[in-house]
Amino acid sequence: RIFLIKRFDNSKLSGLHLTLAFIVFISLLLLLFGVTEDFVEQDFIVQIDYWVAKNIALTRTELVVNFFHSITSFGNGKFVFVLFITILIMMIFVYNYFWLLPLIISVGGSMSTAWLSKYFFLRLRPIEALFIEESPSFPSGHATIAMSFYAVLFYLLWIHQNSCNIRIIISFLGSTFVLLLAFSRIIIGVHY
């Protein structure tokens, strides 16, 4: 009862304002899921997905598959977890507490959103897949981790550089790595 009274208290930001913001957020999130599901399941999108998957499967070579399989391993959950914990420990030891919370929120929030979305959309994986994956196809957890975790890591490297040239190199390498990791999932056939 006290909890409900506090939720409607207009004098505090954590009262009515937060309650209304939360309701709007949930409403918009549900609307986004609905719009995304409608878009992803449209016939022309599905046909494009099938066409791309089929043509990529026809042009794969052993060299390309091996290269992209090594790239996709950087998005593997166990690998990322070990790297994530290692970086958190390193940040604690160098007293860089400022970036702990953003990194935890970025990775935790994006991964939980990706996994919830996978089981909301239940998009099947391509039949041309070279490797067996147990979870649904959409959205890609590897692409999500590439954007949330590795992009933050490259940004942390970027902000600690004074040289404009080094920053450009880090930006290029970071963008290329994130795109390769996301694209690798399509090349090895586990995503559309």
N, CA and C atoms as an extended XYZ file, in Angstrom:
576
Properties=species:S:1:pos:R:3:atomname:S:1:resname:S:1:resid:I:1 pbc="F F F"
N         0.828       -1.187        0.000 N   ARG     1
C         0.000        0.000        0.000 CA  ARG     1
C         0.876        1.256        0.000 C   ARG     1
N         1.928        1.274        0.809 N   ILE     2
C         2.826        2.425        0.865 CA  ILE     2
C         3.560        2.581       -0.472 C   ILE     2
N         3.921        1.458       -1.055 N   PHE     3
C         4.592        1.478       -2.364 CA  PHE     3
C         3.714        2.180       -3.399 C   PHE     3
N         2.435        1.843       -3.432 N   LEU     4
C         1.518        2.462       -4.389 CA  LEU     4
C         1.339        3.946       -4.114 C   LEU     4
N         1.277        4.316       -2.857 N   ILE     5
C         1.134        5.733       -2.501 CA  ILE     5
C         2.364        6.508       -2.977 C   ILE     5
N         3.564        5.928       -2.787 N   LYS     6
C         4.799        6.583       -3.231 CA  LYS     6
C         4.845        6.710       -4.754 C   LYS     6
N         4.261        5.750       -5.472 N   ARG     7
C         4.263        5.789       -6.941 CA  ARG     7
C         3.451        6.958       -7.484 C   ARG     7
N         2.487        7.451       -6.720 N   PHE     8
C         1.626        8.532       -7.179 CA  PHE     8
C         1.914        9.850       -6.473 C   PHE     8
N         3.037        9.914       -5.745 N   ASP     9
C         3.444       11.141       -5.066 CA  ASP     9
C         3.978       12.119       -6.112 C   ASP     9
N         3.307       13.232       -6.290 N   ASN    10
C         3.660       14.212       -7.313 CA  ASN    10
C         4.805       15.125       -6.879 C   ASN    10
N         5.187       15.100       -5.617 N   SER    11
C         6.211       16.022       -5.116 CA  SER    11
C         7.634       15.502       -5.338 C   SER    11
N         7.796       14.222       -5.689 N   LYS    12
C         9.129       13.650       -5.865 CA  LYS    12
C         9.274       13.096       -7.272 C   LYS    12
N        10.484       13.198       -7.793 N   LEU    13
C        10.779       12.667       -9.124 CA  LEU    13
C        10.580       11.156       -9.176 C   LEU    13
N        10.868       10.492       -8.069 N   SER    14
C        10.731        9.035       -8.037 CA  SER    14
C         9.285        8.588       -7.828 C   SER    14
N         8.371        9.525       -7.758 N   GLY    15
C         6.956        9.197       -7.563 CA  GLY    15
C         6.202        9.108       -8.868 C   GLY    15
N         5.270       10.014       -9.052 N   LEU    16
C         4.389        9.997      -10.215 CA  LEU    16
C         5.161       10.147      -11.526 C   LEU    16
N         6.199       11.002      -11.528 N   HIS    17
C         6.981       11.224      -12.744 CA  HIS    17
C         7.636        9.929      -13.218 C   HIS    17
N         8.248        9.217      -12.292 N   LEU    18
C         8.901        7.951      -12.643 CA  LEU    18
C         7.868        6.903      -13.052 C   LEU    18
N         6.750        6.863      -12.377 N   THR    19
C         5.691        5.910      -12.715 CA  THR    19
C         5.186        6.146      -14.128 C   THR    19
N         4.910        7.396      -14.478 N   LEU    20
C         4.439        7.711      -15.822 CA  LEU    20
C         5.514        7.436      -16.871 C   LEU    20
N         6.758        7.770      -16.559 N   ALA    21
C         7.855        7.493      -17.489 CA  ALA    21
C         7.989        5.990      -17.724 C   ALA    21
N         7.850        5.206      -16.684 N   PHE    22
C         7.941        3.750      -16.815 CA  PHE    22
C         6.792        3.205      -17.671 C   PHE    22
N         5.595        3.717      -17.461 N   ILE    23
C         4.439        3.276      -18.257 CA  ILE    23
C         4.641        3.636      -19.726 C   ILE    23
N         5.108        4.844      -19.983 N   VAL    24
C         5.369        5.261      -21.365 CA  VAL    24
C         6.468        4.397      -21.976 C   VAL    24
N         7.530        4.130      -21.225 N   PHE    25
C         8.627        3.302      -21.720 CA  PHE    25
C         8.141        1.905      -22.092 C   PHE    25
N         7.388        1.278      -21.219 N   ILE    26
C         6.872       -0.076      -21.482 CA  ILE    26
C         5.941       -0.054      -22.689 C   ILE    26
N         5.088        0.968      -22.779 N   SER    27
C         4.171        1.077      -23.919 CA  SER    27
C         4.932        1.215      -25.226 C   SER    27
N         5.953        2.074      -25.239 N   LEU    28
C         6.758        2.261      -26.441 CA  LEU    28
C         7.557        1.002      -26.787 C   LEU    28
N         8.041        0.308      -25.769 N   LEU    29
C         8.782       -0.931      -26.000 CA  LEU    29
C         7.882       -1.988      -26.633 C   LEU    29
N         6.670       -2.131      -26.124 N   LEU    30
C         5.725       -3.081      -26.702 CA  LEU    30
C         5.349       -2.684      -28.129 C   LEU    30
N         5.176       -1.388      -28.362 N   LEU    31
C         4.885       -0.908      -29.710 CA  LEU    31
C         6.054       -1.205      -30.646 C   LEU    31
N         7.276       -0.967      -30.179 N   LEU    32
C         8.460       -1.258      -30.979 CA  LEU    32
C         8.532       -2.741      -31.325 C   LEU    32
N         8.289       -3.603      -30.343 N   PHE    33
C         8.292       -5.047      -30.605 CA  PHE    33
C         7.245       -5.407      -31.657 C   PHE    33
N         6.063       -4.834      -31.534 N   GLY    34
C         4.997       -5.132      -32.490 CA  GLY    34
C         5.344       -4.678      -33.895 C   GLY    34
N         5.862       -3.459      -34.021 N   VAL    35
C         6.244       -2.928      -35.326 CA  VAL    35
C         7.391       -3.743      -35.907 C   VAL    35
N         8.376       -4.073      -35.080 N   THR    36
C         9.514       -4.855      -35.547 CA  THR    36
C         9.072       -6.228      -36.010 C   THR    36
N         8.195       -6.874      -35.245 N   GLU    37
C         7.723       -8.202      -35.637 CA  GLU    37
C         6.966       -8.134      -36.959 C   GLU    37
N         6.114       -7.125      -37.114 N   ASP    38
C         5.383       -6.973      -38.371 CA  ASP    38
C         6.339       -6.761      -39.541 C   ASP    38
N         7.372       -5.953      -39.329 N   PHE    39
C         8.335       -5.671      -40.392 CA  PHE    39
C         9.136       -6.912      -40.752 C   PHE    39
N         9.662       -7.595      -39.732 N   VAL    40
C        10.515       -8.765      -39.968 CA  VAL    40
C         9.754       -9.892      -40.650 C   VAL    40
N         8.469      -10.006      -40.370 N   GLU    41
C         7.678      -11.099      -40.925 CA  GLU    41
C         7.004      -10.755      -42.256 C   GLU    41
N         7.248       -9.555      -42.797 N   GLN    42
C         6.667       -9.202      -44.081 CA  GLN    42
C         7.233      -10.111      -45.167 C   GLN    42
N         6.404      -10.429      -46.137 N   ASP    43
C         6.816      -11.351      -47.191 CA  ASP    43
C         8.061      -10.888      -47.931 C   ASP    43
N         8.132       -9.603      -48.277 N   PHE    44
C         9.280       -9.159      -49.053 CA  PHE    44
C        10.573       -9.221      -48.231 C   PHE    44
N        10.512       -8.980      -46.933 N   ILE    45
C        11.697       -9.108      -46.082 CA  ILE    45
C        12.119      -10.567      -46.001 C   ILE    45
N        11.165      -11.449      -45.807 N   VAL    46
C        11.464      -12.882      -45.720 CA  VAL    46
C        12.065      -13.368      -47.034 C   VAL    46
N        11.523      -12.911      -48.149 N   GLN    47
C        12.050      -13.322      -49.459 CA  GLN    47
C        13.471      -12.805      -49.665 C   GLN    47
N        13.739      -11.582      -49.239 N   ILE    48
C        15.105      -11.036      -49.334 CA  ILE    48
C        16.047      -11.859      -48.457 C   ILE    48
N        15.606      -12.189      -47.245 N   ASP    49
C        16.419      -13.004      -46.343 CA  ASP    49
C        16.776      -14.342      -46.979 C   ASP    49
N        15.782      -15.011      -47.549 N   TYR    50
C        16.018      -16.315      -48.185 CA  TYR    50
C        16.973      -16.185      -49.370 C   TYR    50
N        16.787      -15.153      -50.172 N   TRP    51
C        17.626      -14.938      -51.345 CA  TRP    51
C        19.080      -14.691      -50.933 C   TRP    51
N        19.273      -13.819      -49.933 N   VAL    52
C        20.636      -13.520      -49.457 CA  VAL    52
C        21.276      -14.782      -48.879 C   VAL    52
N        20.552      -15.506      -48.025 N   ALA    53
C        21.101      -16.721      -47.412 CA  ALA    53
C        21.489      -17.748      -48.471 C   ALA    53
N        20.633      -17.923      -49.474 N   LYS    54
C        20.905      -18.904      -50.527 CA  LYS    54
C        22.137      -18.504      -51.338 C   LYS    54
N        22.240      -17.233      -51.715 N   ASN    55
C        23.363      -16.782      -52.531 CA  ASN    55
C        24.674      -16.760      -51.762 C   ASN    55
N        24.619      -16.440      -50.500 N   ILE    56
C        25.842      -16.496      -49.698 CA  ILE    56
C        26.287      -17.944      -49.549 C   ILE    56
N        25.346      -18.846      -49.345 N   ALA    57
C        25.684      -20.276      -49.224 CA  ALA    57
C        26.343      -20.782      -50.499 C   ALA    57
N        25.926      -20.283      -51.646 N   LEU    58
C        26.499      -20.734      -52.919 CA  LEU    58
C        27.910      -20.211      -53.154 C   LEU    58
N        28.252      -19.112      -52.522 N   THR    59
C        29.559      -18.487      -52.787 CA  THR    59
C        30.575      -18.714      -51.673 C   THR    59
N        30.228      -19.477      -50.656 N   ARG    60
C        31.159      -19.719      -49.546 CA  ARG    60
C        32.334      -20.575      -50.010 C   ARG    60
N        33.515      -20.216      -49.499 N   THR    61
C        34.694      -21.055      -49.691 CA  THR    61
C        35.212      -21.437      -48.310 C   THR    61
N        36.059      -22.430      -48.263 N   GLU    62
C        36.597      -22.876      -46.974 CA  GLU    62
C        37.382      -21.754      -46.294 C   GLU    62
N        38.148      -21.003      -47.072 N   LEU    63
C        38.941      -19.898      -46.527 CA  LEU    63
C        38.034      -18.829      -45.907 C   LEU    63
N        36.980      -18.465      -46.616 N   VAL    64
C        36.049      -17.441      -46.122 CA  VAL    64
C        35.346      -17.932      -44.855 C   VAL    64
N        34.890      -19.177      -44.879 N   VAL    65
C        34.196      -19.733      -43.716 CA  VAL    65
C        35.122      -19.779      -42.506 C   VAL    65
N        36.355      -20.225      -42.699 N   ASN    66
C        37.308      -20.289      -41.585 CA  ASN    66
C        37.608      -18.905      -41.023 C   ASN    66
N        37.770      -17.915      -41.907 N   PHE    67
C        38.034      -16.551      -41.453 CA  PHE    67
C        36.864      -16.020      -40.620 C   PHE    67
N        35.647      -16.145      -41.147 N   PHE    68
C        34.494      -15.599      -40.444 CA  PHE    68
C        34.117      -16.431      -39.210 C   PHE    68
N        34.451      -17.692      -39.223 N   HIS    69
C        34.212      -18.495      -38.015 CA  HIS    69
C        35.134      -18.030      -36.889 C   HIS    69
N        36.381      -17.681      -37.231 N   SER    70
C        37.289      -17.158      -36.197 CA  SER    70
C        36.813      -15.793      -35.703 C   SER    70
N        36.276      -14.972      -36.593 N   ILE    71
C        35.745      -13.662      -36.186 CA  ILE    71
C        34.535      -13.842      -35.270 C   ILE    71
N        33.635      -14.748      -35.631 N   THR    72
C        32.402      -14.929      -34.853 CA  THR    72
C        32.694      -15.474      -33.459 C   THR    72
N        33.824      -16.134      -33.284 N   SER    73
C        34.163      -16.668      -31.955 CA  SER    73
C        34.383      -15.558      -30.932 C   SER    73
N        34.691      -14.341      -31.402 N   PHE    74
C        34.845      -13.215      -30.483 CA  PHE    74
C        33.512      -12.784      -29.875 C   PHE    74
N        32.401      -13.242      -30.443 N   GLY    75
C        31.090      -12.941      -29.892 CA  GLY    75
C        30.517      -14.085      -29.080 C   GLY    75
N        31.267      -15.173      -28.949 N   ASN    76
C        30.824      -16.323      -28.163 CA  ASN    76
C        30.610      -15.905      -26.710 C   ASN    76
N        29.510      -16.355      -26.134 N   GLY    77
C        29.138      -15.937      -24.784 CA  GLY    77
C        30.190      -16.213      -23.734 C   GLY    77
N        30.809      -17.394      -23.779 N   LYS    78
C        31.834      -17.738      -22.784 CA  LYS    78
C        33.067      -16.864      -22.944 C   LYS    78
N        33.486      -16.654      -24.191 N   PHE    79
C        34.653      -15.812      -24.443 CA  PHE    79
C        34.399      -14.390      -23.958 C   PHE    79
N        33.241      -13.845      -24.321 N   VAL    80
C        32.910      -12.473      -23.929 CA  VAL    80
C        32.796      -12.360      -22.414 C   VAL    80
N        32.209      -13.369      -21.773 N   PHE    81
C        32.067      -13.332      -20.320 CA  PHE    81
C        33.434      -13.264      -19.637 C   PHE    81
N        34.366      -14.109      -20.078 N   VAL    82
C        35.710      -14.110      -19.486 CA  VAL    82
C        36.397      -12.771      -19.740 C   VAL    82
N        36.301      -12.254      -20.953 N   LEU    83
C        36.907      -10.966      -21.276 CA  LEU    83
C        36.252       -9.833      -20.485 C   LEU    83
N        34.939       -9.881      -20.361 N   PHE    84
C        34.180       -8.878      -19.614 CA  PHE    84
C        34.622       -8.853      -18.148 C   PHE    84
N        34.700      -10.022      -17.511 N   ILE    85
C        35.127      -10.101      -16.104 CA  ILE    85
C        36.573       -9.623      -15.970 C   ILE    85
N        37.425      -10.018      -16.902 N   THR    86
C        38.833       -9.590      -16.872 CA  THR    86
C        38.932       -8.072      -16.939 C   THR    86
N        38.174       -7.457      -17.826 N   ILE    87
C        38.220       -5.996      -17.963 CA  ILE    87
C        37.639       -5.313      -16.730 C   ILE    87
N        36.574       -5.870      -16.171 N   LEU    88
C        36.030       -5.298      -14.935 CA  LEU    88
C        37.063       -5.340      -13.810 C   LEU    88
N        37.759       -6.459      -13.674 N   ILE    89
C        38.797       -6.584      -12.638 CA  ILE    89
C        39.923       -5.587      -12.891 C   ILE    89
N        40.329       -5.467      -14.158 N   MET    90
C        41.384       -4.498      -14.489 CA  MET    90
C        40.942       -3.085      -14.143 C   MET    90
N        39.688       -2.747      -14.421 N   MET    91
C        39.189       -1.405      -14.101 CA  MET    91
C        39.193       -1.164      -12.596 C   MET    91
N        38.857       -2.185      -11.838 N   ILE    92
C        38.854       -2.046      -10.381 CA  ILE    92
C        40.269       -1.808       -9.871 C   ILE    92
N        41.241       -2.544      -10.423 N   PHE    93
C        42.616       -2.410       -9.965 CA  PHE    93
C        43.260       -1.083      -10.353 C   PHE    93
N        42.828       -0.486      -11.450 N   VAL    94
C        43.388        0.817      -11.827 CA  VAL    94
C        42.489        1.963      -11.360 C   VAL    94
N        41.510        1.626      -10.510 N   TYR    95
C        40.606        2.600       -9.911 CA  TYR    95
C        39.832        3.409      -10.950 C   TYR    95
N        39.480        2.770      -12.038 N   ASN    96
C        38.691        3.429      -13.066 CA  ASN    96
C        37.224        3.034      -12.886 C   ASN    96
N        36.647        3.466      -11.773 N   TYR    97
C        35.285        3.089      -11.438 CA  TYR    97
C        34.245        3.790      -12.305 C   TYR    97
N        34.626        4.887      -12.930 N   PHE    98
C        33.684        5.682      -13.701 CA  PHE    98
C        33.046        4.876      -14.829 C   PHE    98
N        33.808        3.987      -15.472 N   TRP    99
C        33.315        3.231      -16.619 CA  TRP    99
C        32.758        1.862      -16.252 C   TRP    99
N        32.804        1.489      -14.977 N   LEU   100
C        32.260        0.185      -14.576 CA  LEU   100
C        30.758        0.098      -14.826 C   LEU   100
N        30.029        1.059      -14.313 N   LEU   101
C        28.579        1.016      -14.431 CA  LEU   101
C        28.108        1.115      -15.889 C   LEU   101
N        28.647        2.049      -16.696 N   PRO   102
C        28.218        2.076      -18.098 CA  PRO   102
C        28.500        0.766      -18.835 C   PRO   102
N        29.630        0.143      -18.556 N   LEU   103
C        29.965       -1.121      -19.217 CA  LEU   103
C        29.007       -2.226      -18.778 C   LEU   103
N        28.731       -2.289      -17.489 N   ILE   104
C        27.813       -3.314      -16.972 CA  ILE   104
C        26.407       -3.103      -17.531 C   ILE   104
N        25.942       -1.852      -17.538 N   ILE   105
C        24.605       -1.558      -18.059 CA  ILE   105
C        24.540       -1.846      -19.557 C   ILE   105
N        25.568       -1.457      -20.285 N   SER   106
C        25.591       -1.673      -21.727 CA  SER   106
C        25.517       -3.154      -22.067 C   SER   106
N        26.380       -3.931      -21.458 N   VAL   107
C        26.426       -5.365      -21.763 CA  VAL   107
C        25.199       -6.082      -21.196 C   VAL   107
N        24.903       -5.838      -19.938 N   GLY   108
C        23.759       -6.517      -19.319 CA  GLY   108
C        22.440       -6.158      -19.969 C   GLY   108
N        22.245       -4.882      -20.226 N   GLY   109
C        20.996       -4.435      -20.841 CA  GLY   109
C        20.822       -4.937      -22.259 C   GLY   109
N        21.878       -4.859      -23.044 N   SER   110
C        21.753       -5.288      -24.443 CA  SER   110
C        21.604       -6.797      -24.556 C   SER   110
N        22.315       -7.543      -23.739 N   MET   111
C        22.191       -9.000      -23.820 CA  MET   111
C        20.827       -9.474      -23.327 C   MET   111
N        20.336       -8.882      -22.247 N   SER   112
C        19.012       -9.304      -21.775 CA  SER   112
C        17.936       -8.913      -22.785 C   SER   112
N        18.065       -7.750      -23.400 N   THR   113
C        17.117       -7.339      -24.430 CA  THR   113
C        17.186       -8.266      -25.638 C   THR   113
N        18.400       -8.629      -26.045 N   ALA   114
C        18.559       -9.528      -27.201 CA  ALA   114
C        17.927      -10.886      -26.917 C   ALA   114
N        18.178      -11.449      -25.739 N   TRP   115
C        17.629      -12.771      -25.430 CA  TRP   115
C        16.117      -12.732      -25.271 C   TRP   115
N        15.591      -11.688      -24.645 N   LEU   116
C        14.138      -11.574      -24.551 CA  LEU   116
C        13.515      -11.416      -25.937 C   LEU   116
N        14.164      -10.633      -26.785 N   SER   117
C        13.663      -10.424      -28.140 CA  SER   117
C        13.693      -11.706      -28.959 C   SER   117
N        14.750      -12.499      -28.798 N   LYS   118
C        14.836      -13.770      -29.524 CA  LYS   118
C        13.605      -14.628      -29.262 C   LYS   118
N        13.198      -14.707      -28.020 N   TYR   119
C        12.079      -15.575      -27.672 CA  TYR   119
C        10.732      -14.887      -27.854 C   TYR   119
N        10.754      -13.597      -28.127 N   PHE   120
C         9.517      -12.899      -28.500 CA  PHE   120
C         9.243      -13.115      -29.987 C   PHE   120
N        10.285      -12.944      -30.829 N   PHE   121
C        10.116      -13.053      -32.277 CA  PHE   121
C        10.146      -14.501      -32.769 C   PHE   121
N        10.923      -15.358      -32.108 N   LEU   122
C        11.034      -16.778      -32.476 CA  LEU   122
C        11.314      -16.985      -33.964 C   LEU   122
N        12.246      -16.231      -34.493 N   ARG   123
C        12.618      -16.340      -35.913 CA  ARG   123
C        13.548      -17.531      -36.093 C   ARG   123
N        13.188      -18.417      -36.989 N   LEU   124
C        14.000      -19.607      -37.237 CA  LEU   124
C        15.329      -19.236      -37.880 C   LEU   124
N        16.291      -20.115      -37.715 N   ARG   125
C        17.594      -19.910      -38.336 CA  ARG   125
C        17.551      -20.399      -39.781 C   ARG   125
N        18.444      -19.884      -40.610 N   PRO   126
C        18.482      -20.340      -42.006 CA  PRO   126
C        18.801      -21.841      -42.105 C   PRO   126
N        18.252      -22.471      -43.119 N   ILE   127
C        18.541      -23.896      -43.304 CA  ILE   127
C        19.951      -24.092      -43.849 C   ILE   127
N        20.572      -23.015      -44.340 N   GLU   128
C        21.927      -23.082      -44.888 CA  GLU   128
C        23.000      -22.967      -43.807 C   GLU   128
N        22.617      -22.992      -42.544 N   ALA   129
C        23.563      -22.790      -41.436 CA  ALA   129
C        24.656      -23.852      -41.452 C   ALA   129
N        25.885      -23.408      -41.236 N   LEU   130
C        27.014      -24.336      -41.176 CA  LEU   130
C        27.231      -24.877      -39.774 C   LEU   130
N        26.682      -24.201      -38.784 N   PHE   131
C        26.859      -24.593      -37.395 CA  PHE   131
C        25.489      -24.614      -36.729 C   PHE   131
N        25.319      -25.513      -35.813 N   ILE   132
C        24.047      -25.641      -35.102 CA  ILE   132
C        24.001      -24.631      -33.965 C   ILE   132
N        22.955      -23.847      -33.944 N   GLU   133
C        22.696      -22.905      -32.857 CA  GLU   133
C        21.343      -23.278      -32.267 C   GLU   133
N        21.242      -23.211      -30.968 N   GLU   134
C        20.019      -23.638      -30.289 CA  GLU   134
C        18.966      -22.541      -30.173 C   GLU   134
N        19.393      -21.300      -30.097 N   SER   135
C        18.442      -20.212      -29.863 CA  SER   135
C        17.852      -19.716      -31.184 C   SER   135
N        16.748      -18.979      -31.122 N   PRO   136
C        16.180      -18.386      -32.339 CA  PRO   136
C        17.150      -17.401      -32.998 C   PRO   136
N        16.855      -17.054      -34.235 N   SER   137
C        17.787      -16.283      -35.051 CA  SER   137
C        17.798      -14.778      -34.769 C   SER   137
N        16.640      -14.192      -34.536 N   PHE   138
C        16.563      -12.737      -34.490 CA  PHE   138
C        16.232      -12.230      -33.105 C   PHE   138
N        16.950      -11.236      -32.624 N   PRO   139
C        18.139      -10.566      -33.156 CA  PRO   139
C        19.403      -11.345      -32.822 C   PRO   139
N        20.470      -10.992      -33.462 N   SER   140
C        21.737      -11.693      -33.270 CA  SER   140
C        22.385      -11.291      -31.949 C   SER   140
N        22.619      -12.276      -31.099 N   GLY   141
C        23.330      -12.005      -29.843 CA  GLY   141
C        24.760      -11.581      -30.099 C   GLY   141
N        25.390      -12.172      -31.133 N   HIS   142
C        26.763      -11.800      -31.476 CA  HIS   142
C        26.833      -10.343      -31.942 C   HIS   142
N        25.900       -9.944      -32.787 N   ALA   143
C        25.886       -8.551      -33.251 CA  ALA   143
C        25.590       -7.601      -32.097 C   ALA   143
N        24.722       -8.033      -31.198 N   THR   144
C        24.393       -7.213      -30.035 CA  THR   144
C        25.613       -7.021      -29.152 C   THR   144
N        26.335       -8.104      -28.886 N   ILE   145
C        27.533       -7.993      -28.044 CA  ILE   145
C        28.609       -7.175      -28.755 C   ILE   145
N        28.669       -7.274      -30.070 N   ALA   146
C        29.637       -6.475      -30.820 CA  ALA   146
C        29.383       -4.996      -30.610 C   ALA   146
N        28.103       -4.613      -30.645 N   MET   147
C        27.785       -3.204      -30.478 CA  MET   147
C        27.901       -2.752      -29.027 C   MET   147
N        27.442       -3.560      -28.101 N   SER   148
C        27.395       -3.103      -26.713 CA  SER   148
C        28.723       -3.224      -25.993 C   SER   148
N        29.426       -4.303      -26.192 N   PHE   149
C        30.648       -4.555      -25.438 CA  PHE   149
C        31.880       -4.021      -26.157 C   PHE   149
N        32.082       -4.491      -27.385 N   TYR   150
C        33.293       -4.097      -28.105 CA  TYR   150
C        33.282       -2.628      -28.486 C   TYR   150
N        32.125       -2.076      -28.807 N   ALA   151
C        32.073       -0.647      -29.125 CA  ALA   151
C        32.465        0.191      -27.914 C   ALA   151
N        32.024       -0.212      -26.723 N   VAL   152
C        32.413        0.505      -25.503 CA  VAL   152
C        33.916        0.364      -25.263 C   VAL   152
N        34.458       -0.845      -25.488 N   LEU   153
C        35.907       -1.036      -25.298 CA  LEU   153
C        36.714       -0.160      -26.254 C   LEU   153
N        36.303       -0.135      -27.520 N   PHE   154
C        37.022        0.716      -28.469 CA  PHE   154
C        36.862        2.189      -28.111 C   PHE   154
N        35.702        2.557      -27.599 N   TYR   155
C        35.504        3.937      -27.170 CA  TYR   155
C        36.427        4.276      -25.986 C   TYR   155
N        36.562        3.339      -25.059 N   LEU   156
C        37.472        3.572      -23.927 CA  LEU   156
C        38.908        3.761      -24.406 C   LEU   156
N        39.313        2.975      -25.399 N   LEU   157
C        40.648        3.182      -25.987 CA  LEU   157
C        40.723        4.551      -26.655 C   LEU   157
N        39.672        4.921      -27.342 N   TRP   158
C        39.629        6.171      -28.098 CA  TRP   158
C        39.759        7.393      -27.195 C   TRP   158
N        39.027        7.404      -26.067 N   ILE   159
C        39.043        8.605      -25.214 CA  ILE   159
C        40.361        8.791      -24.474 C   ILE   159
N        41.152        7.733      -24.383 N   HIS   160
C        42.435        7.839      -23.685 CA  HIS   160
C        43.589        8.170      -24.628 C   HIS   160
N        43.265        8.549      -25.848 N   GLN   161
C        44.290        8.928      -26.820 CA  GLN   161
C        44.233       10.425      -27.079 C   GLN   161
N        45.385       11.035      -27.175 N   ASN   162
C        45.445       12.462      -27.491 CA  ASN   162
C        45.642       12.705      -28.980 C   ASN   162
N        46.255       11.750      -29.647 N   SER   163
C        46.567       11.899      -31.064 CA  SER   163
C        45.312       11.679      -31.921 C   SER   163
N        45.057       12.620      -32.803 N   CYS   164
C        43.916       12.512      -33.707 CA  CYS   164
C        44.092       11.312      -34.644 C   CYS   164
N        45.322       11.079      -35.098 N   ASN   165
C        45.590        9.956      -36.003 CA  ASN   165
C        45.303        8.617      -35.319 C   ASN   165
N        45.700        8.496      -34.066 N   ILE   166
C        45.447        7.253      -33.323 CA  ILE   166
C        43.935        7.073      -33.135 C   ILE   166
N        43.247        8.159      -32.864 N   ARG   167
C        41.788        8.078      -32.697 CA  ARG   167
C        41.106        7.629      -33.988 C   ARG   167
N        41.584        8.119      -35.108 N   ILE   168
C        41.017        7.708      -36.403 CA  ILE   168
C        41.266        6.218      -36.627 C   ILE   168
N        42.466        5.755      -36.319 N   ILE   169
C        42.793        4.334      -36.476 CA  ILE   169
C        41.908        3.483      -35.565 C   ILE   169
N        41.752        3.897      -34.311 N   ILE   170
C        40.905        3.151      -33.369 CA  ILE   170
C        39.461        3.139      -33.862 C   ILE   170
N        38.974        4.275      -34.359 N   SER   171
C        37.601        4.337      -34.879 CA  SER   171
C        37.427        3.395      -36.060 C   SER   171
N        38.397        3.392      -36.957 N   PHE   172
C        38.317        2.516      -38.126 CA  PHE   172
C        38.370        1.045      -37.717 C   PHE   172
N        39.325        0.698      -36.856 N   LEU   173
C        39.451       -0.696      -36.425 CA  LEU   173
C        38.221       -1.158      -35.636 C   LEU   173
N        37.728       -0.300      -34.767 N   GLY   174
C        36.553       -0.650      -33.977 CA  GLY   174
C        35.325       -0.857      -34.846 C   GLY   174
N        35.085        0.060      -35.773 N   SER   175
C        33.935       -0.064      -36.670 CA  SER   175
C        34.058       -1.303      -37.540 C   SER   175
N        35.250       -1.528      -38.071 N   THR   176
C        35.472       -2.699      -38.925 CA  THR   176
C        35.253       -3.985      -38.145 C   THR   176
N        35.765       -4.053      -36.929 N   PHE   177
C        35.613       -5.257      -36.112 CA  PHE   177
C        34.151       -5.533      -35.796 C   PHE   177
N        33.417       -4.500      -35.393 N   VAL   178
C        32.001       -4.664      -35.051 CA  VAL   178
C        31.216       -5.128      -36.282 C   VAL   178
N        31.471       -4.523      -37.435 N   LEU   179
C        30.769       -4.919      -38.657 CA  LEU   179
C        31.139       -6.337      -39.092 C   LEU   179
N        32.416       -6.691      -38.995 N   LEU   180
C        32.838       -8.053      -39.352 CA  LEU   180
C        32.186       -9.087      -38.442 C   LEU   180
N        32.113       -8.787      -37.156 N   LEU   181
C        31.497       -9.728      -36.220 CA  LEU   181
C        30.019       -9.916      -36.545 C   LEU   181
N        29.325       -8.836      -36.827 N   ALA   182
C        27.910       -8.944      -37.183 CA  ALA   182
C        27.744       -9.668      -38.528 C   ALA   182
N        28.558       -9.320      -39.504 N   PHE   183
C        28.469       -9.921      -40.832 CA  PHE   183
C        28.869      -11.393      -40.813 C   PHE   183
N        29.750      -11.770      -39.907 N   SER   184
C        30.202      -13.171      -39.837 CA  SER   184
C        29.049      -14.117      -39.577 C   SER   184
N        28.049      -13.670      -38.856 N   ARG   185
C        26.895      -14.511      -38.556 CA  ARG   185
C        26.081      -14.820      -39.813 C   ARG   185
N        26.070      -13.877      -40.743 N   ILE   186
C        25.365      -14.107      -42.007 CA  ILE   186
C        26.189      -15.035      -42.898 C   ILE   186
N        27.498      -14.795      -42.929 N   ILE   187
C        28.372      -15.613      -43.793 CA  ILE   187
C        28.347      -17.073      -43.391 C   ILE   187
N        28.381      -17.366      -42.085 N   ILE   188
C        28.376      -18.777      -41.684 CA  ILE   188
C        26.958      -19.342      -41.625 C   ILE   188
N        25.986      -18.526      -41.996 N   GLY   189
C        24.642      -19.003      -42.229 CA  GLY   189
C        23.749      -19.168      -41.020 C   GLY   189
N        24.090      -18.599      -39.888 N   VAL   190
C        23.248      -18.778      -38.705 CA  VAL   190
C        22.263      -17.621      -38.498 C   VAL   190
N        22.356      -16.609      -39.364 N   HIS   191
C        21.426      -15.473      -39.327 CA  HIS   191
C        21.082      -15.053      -40.728 C   HIS   191
N        19.933      -14.430      -40.852 N   TYR   192
C        19.535      -13.833      -42.122 CA  TYR   192
C        20.096      -12.449      -42.199 C   TYR   192
